[in-house]
Amino acid sequence: MKLAPARARSFFDRPDPNIGAVLVFGPDRGLVRERSEQLAAHALGPKPDPFRSMELSAAQLRLEPALLADEARAFGLVPGRRLIRIRDAADSVTEAARILLALDRWEALVLFEAGDLGRKSSLRLLMESAETAVAVGCYEDDIRTLRHVIAETLAAAGLTLTPEATDYLSSSLGNDRGVTRSELEKLVLYMSGGDTVDPRTVRLEDAIAVVGDARAAALGALALAVCDGDRKRAVLALSEAANDGLEPIGLLRIVSQHLQRLFLVSSEIAAGRLAREAIGALRPPVFFRDREAFARQALAWSPPRLEAAMRRMVNAEMACKRTGSPQRSIAERACLEVNRLSASPRDVGRERR
């Protein structure tokens, strides 16, 4: 069955014992990991026995689809329900899932973990239509959910927040639940270190000191590298983003947002406005360490060239959303094409500073 986001939290807090298979998927890989670990903890208990847990790979199930059903039917060597995890699930394991779901019953809880699956994904459709299975999408937190996560996490540590700190954290976090949790854990440690005005209340300066808009700064540096015209720098930045788990569509949107901001400033400059005034009017403001590089790019890119680059990003995102498409290669190729477009700066000598 398909589980609506509003019901997801209660399901993972108290999983239905009649559910034999769960698909956790989505672009927010941090939330996929968090929910999968929560489900595994419920299944295995506080002292998990290694004999009650096993992992199968998508490659194994692609070659031998019946293997999953065989393992799920088998009785364990020790008491308690077993857990079978497929961490790299994709449409290639659909046949294995179909064989499993055709069984009248099986002993283990089967957990499929996947990245972003489109609405036409065969695995997603199968799991959503099965009575004994659940499919749960994990998407970027909206502002209300993010504020709840922030308040709940800090309240568990005995901390409260000022409204200004809440606003700052909400604007600095959110694309990946794992990153959000990690940053909040660092904030909790900082508050216990004795360097704050009030150790029980997170103020704006405390939030800035720890989070420092680290996520925004890192993503801003990535977008600057892609749009800078230096191919080696762009390739390195794209490689680091992939290693950090940034999803391809997320990558495209980060670069698109940067291009849109450059377009606004470049158009203002072309209309006669001073560059520093146009950049200063942007909201949210450009990260202070990036202002010089951003200004240089705003002067180097022309509005028509930026429009072409933005169209390339939109087309790449549409291509990524087609089922079975090589999302990573499509996104990185589009970014390198934008990088190539940026390699021919316009004459900035006549631009107003």
C-alpha positions in Angstrom: 0.0 0.0 0.0 1.0 3.6 -0.5 1.6 5.4 2.8 1.0 9.1 2.8 3.7 11.3 4.4 1.3 12.3 7.2 1.0 8.7 8.3 4.7 7.8 7.8 5.8 8.9 11.3 3.2 6.9 13.1 4.0 3.8 11.0 7.7 4.0 11.8 7.0 4.6 15.5 4.7 1.5 15.6 5.2 -0.7 12.6 2.2 -2.9 11.6 3.3 -6.5 12.3 1.1 -7.7 9.4 3.3 -5.9 6.9 5.9 -8.2 5.5 7.8 -5.9 3.1 8.6 -2.2 3.2 10.0 0.1 0.5 11.6 3.3 1.7 12.7 5.5 -1.2 13.1 9.1 -2.2 15.5 11.9 -3.0 16.2 12.7 0.7 18.7 9.9 1.4 19.3 11.0 4.9 15.6 10.4 5.7 15.7 7.1 3.8 18.5 6.0 6.1 16.9 7.4 9.3 13.6 5.6 8.6 15.3 2.4 7.6 17.3 2.3 10.7 14.2 3.0 12.8 12.4 0.1 11.2 15.4 -2.2 11.7 15.6 -1.2 15.4 12.0 -2.1 15.9 12.4 -5.4 14.1 15.6 -6.5 15.9 15.2 -4.9 19.3 17.8 -3.1 21.5 20.3 -6.0 21.4 20.2 -7.2 17.8 21.3 -10.7 17.1 23.4 -11.0 13.9 21.7 -14.3 13.1 18.4 -12.4 12.7 19.6 -10.0 10.1 21.0 -10.5 6.6 21.6 -8.4 3.4 21.0 -9.1 -0.2 22.2 -7.0 -3.1 20.2 -5.9 -6.2 22.8 -7.7 -8.3 22.1 -11.0 -6.5 18.4 -10.6 -6.9 18.6 -9.7 -10.5 20.5 -12.9 -11.3 18.4 -15.1 -8.9 15.0 -13.5 -8.3 13.6 -16.4 -6.3 16.4 -16.0 -3.7 14.5 -13.3 -1.8 11.4 -15.5 -1.3 13.5 -18.5 -0.3 15.3 -16.5 2.3 12.1 -14.8 3.6 10.4 -18.2 4.1 13.3 -19.7 5.9 13.1 -20.1 9.7 15.8 -18.4 11.7 18.4 -20.1 13.9 17.3 -18.0 16.9 13.9 -16.8 18.2 12.4 -13.6 16.8 11.5 -12.2 13.4 14.4 -11.9 10.9 15.2 -8.8 8.8 16.3 -8.9 5.2 17.7 -5.7 3.8 18.3 -4.7 0.2 20.1 -1.3 0.5 20.5 -0.7 -3.2 17.0 -1.5 -4.4 15.8 -0.3 -7.8 13.5 -1.6 -10.6 15.9 -4.4 -11.2 14.6 -6.2 -8.1 10.9 -5.9 -9.1 10.7 -9.6 -10.2 12.2 -10.7 -6.9 9.7 -8.6 -5.0 6.8 -10.0 -7.2 7.8 -13.6 -6.3 7.9 -12.6 -2.6 4.5 -10.9 -2.6 2.9 -13.9 -4.3 3.6 -16.0 -1.2 0.7 -16.6 1.2 3.1 -15.8 4.1 6.7 -15.5 5.0 8.7 -15.3 8.2 11.1 -12.3 7.7 10.5 -8.6 7.4 11.9 -7.5 4.0 13.3 -3.9 3.8 14.0 -2.3 0.4 15.9 0.9 0.5 16.1 3.0 -2.7 16.8 6.4 -4.1 14.3 8.5 -6.0 11.8 6.3 -7.8 9.5 7.9 -10.3 5.7 7.4 -10.3 6.1 4.8 -13.1 8.7 2.8 -11.3 7.8 -0.9 -11.5 9.1 -1.6 -7.9 7.2 1.4 -6.5 3.9 0.5 -8.3 4.2 -3.1 -7.1 4.7 -2.2 -3.5 2.0 0.4 -3.5 -0.5 -2.0 -4.8 0.3 -4.9 -2.4 -1.8 -5.5 0.8 1.1 -6.9 2.7 3.6 -4.3 1.7 4.1 -0.6 2.3 5.9 2.0 0.1 7.0 5.2 1.8 8.5 8.2 0.0 11.1 10.4 1.7 11.2 13.9 0.4 12.8 17.2 1.4 11.3 18.6 4.6 8.8 21.4 4.1 9.3 24.4 6.4 6.7 23.1 9.0 8.2 19.7 9.2 11.7 21.1 9.4 10.7 23.4 12.3 9.2 20.5 14.1 12.3 18.4 13.6 14.5 21.2 14.9 12.3 21.9 17.9 11.9 18.2 18.8 15.6 17.4 18.5 16.7 20.3 20.7 13.8 19.8 23.2 15.0 16.2 23.7 18.3 17.8 24.8 16.5 20.2 27.2 17.0 23.2 24.9 14.7 25.9 23.6 15.2 28.3 20.7 14.6 32.0 20.2 12.4 32.8 17.1 15.5 34.3 15.3 17.4 31.0 15.9 14.5 29.0 14.6 14.2 31.1 11.4 18.0 30.9 10.8 18.2 27.1 11.3 15.1 26.6 9.1 16.7 28.5 6.2 20.1 26.9 6.6 19.0 23.2 6.9 16.4 20.9 5.3 17.5 19.2 2.1 18.8 16.1 3.8 17.4 14.8 7.1 20.8 13.2 7.9 22.6 16.5 7.5 20.0 18.3 9.6 20.4 15.8 12.4 24.1 16.0 12.3 24.1 19.8 12.5 21.7 19.8 15.3 23.8 17.3 17.3 26.8 19.6 16.9 24.7 22.5 18.2 23.7 20.5 21.3 27.3 19.8 22.0 28.2 23.4 21.6 25.5 24.5 24.0 27.0 22.3 26.7 30.4 23.8 26.3 30.0 26.9 28.4 30.5 29.4 25.6 26.9 30.7 25.5 25.0 33.5 27.2 22.3 31.0 28.3 23.2 27.3 28.1 19.5 26.3 27.9 18.4 28.7 25.1 19.7 28.6 21.6 20.1 32.2 20.4 20.8 33.4 16.8 24.5 33.8 17.5 24.7 30.3 18.8 23.1 28.9 15.7 25.4 30.9 13.4 28.5 29.9 15.4 27.8 26.2 14.9 25.8 25.7 11.8 27.4 28.7 10.2 25.1 28.1 7.2 27.6 25.3 6.4 25.2 23.5 4.1 24.4 26.6 2.1 28.0 27.5 2.0 29.0 24.1 0.6 26.2 24.1 -2.0 27.0 27.7 -3.0 30.7 26.7 -3.5 29.5 23.8 -5.7 27.3 26.1 -7.9 30.2 28.6 -8.2 32.6 25.9 -9.3 30.1 24.7 -12.0 29.6 28.2 -13.3 33.2 29.4 -13.2 34.6 28.1 -16.5 37.4 26.1 -14.8 36.6 22.5 -15.9 39.0 20.8 -13.5 37.5 22.6 -10.6 34.0 21.7 -11.8 34.8 18.1 -12.2 36.3 17.9 -8.7 33.3 19.7 -7.2 30.9 17.3 -8.9 32.9 14.3 -7.7 32.8 15.6 -4.1 29.0 16.2 -4.4 28.4 12.7 -5.5 30.6 11.3 -2.7 28.6 13.4 -0.2 25.3 11.8 -1.5 23.9 14.8 -3.3 21.1 13.5 -5.5 21.3 14.3 -9.3 18.1 16.3 -9.3 19.2 18.2 -6.2 22.4 19.0 -8.0 20.6 20.4 -11.0 18.3 22.5 -8.8 21.2 24.0 -6.9 22.9 25.1 -10.1 19.6 26.3 -11.5 19.0 28.5 -8.5 22.5 29.9 -8.8 22.0 30.7 -12.5 18.6 32.4 -11.7 20.3 34.6 -9.1 23.1 35.4 -11.6 20.5 36.2 -14.2 18.7 38.7 -11.9 21.9 40.5 -11.1 23.3 40.4 -14.6 20.0 41.8 -16.0 20.2 44.6 -13.4 23.8 45.4 -14.4 22.8 45.4 -18.1 20.1 48.0 -17.2 22.7 50.2 -15.5 22.6 49.3 -11.9 25.8 49.0 -9.9 26.9 45.4 -9.4 27.3 45.7 -5.6 23.7 47.2 -5.3 22.2 44.4 -7.4 24.0 41.7 -5.4 23.1 43.4 -2.1 19.4 43.3 -3.0 19.4 39.5 -3.4 17.4 37.5 -0.8 18.6 35.3 0.7 21.9 37.2 0.6 25.0 35.8 -1.0 27.2 34.0 1.5 29.8 36.6 2.5 32.8 34.4 1.5 31.3 33.9 -2.0 30.4 37.6 -2.7 33.6 38.3 -4.7 33.3 35.2 -6.9 29.6 35.8 -7.4 30.2 39.4 -8.5 32.9 38.2 -10.9 30.4 35.7 -12.4 27.6 38.2 -12.6 29.9 40.4 -14.7 31.2 37.6 -16.9 27.9 36.0 -17.8 25.5 37.8 -20.2 21.7 37.4 -19.7 21.2 35.5 -23.0 24.0 33.0 -22.0 22.4 32.6 -18.6 19.0 31.9 -20.2 20.6 29.2 -22.4 22.2 27.6 -19.3 18.9 27.7 -17.4 17.1 25.9 -20.3 19.8 23.3 -20.2 19.2 22.6 -16.5 15.4 22.3 -17.0 15.9 19.9 -19.9 18.3 17.8 -17.8 15.9 17.6 -14.9 13.1 16.4 -17.2 15.4 13.8 -18.6 16.4 12.6 -15.1 12.7 12.1 -14.2 12.2 9.5 -16.9 12.2 6.0 -15.4 15.4 4.1 -15.9 17.4 7.1 -17.0 21.1 7.4 -15.9 20.4 10.4 -13.6 24.0 11.0 -12.4 25.5 11.1 -15.9 22.7 13.3 -17.2 23.1 15.8 -14.4 26.9 15.9 -14.5 27.0 16.3 -18.3 24.5 19.2 -18.1 26.7 20.9 -15.4 29.8 20.5 -17.5 28.0 22.0 -20.5 27.1 25.0 -18.3 30.7 25.1 -17.2 31.7 25.2 -20.9 29.3 28.0 -21.6 30.8 30.1 -18.7 34.3 29.7 -20.1 33.8 32.6 -22.6 33.4 35.7 -20.4 32.0 38.9 -21.9 33.9 42.1 -21.9 33.6 43.3 -18.3 35.7 46.4 -18.7 32.7 48.4 -19.7 30.5 47.1 -16.8 29.5 49.3 -14.0 31.0 48.3 -10.7 
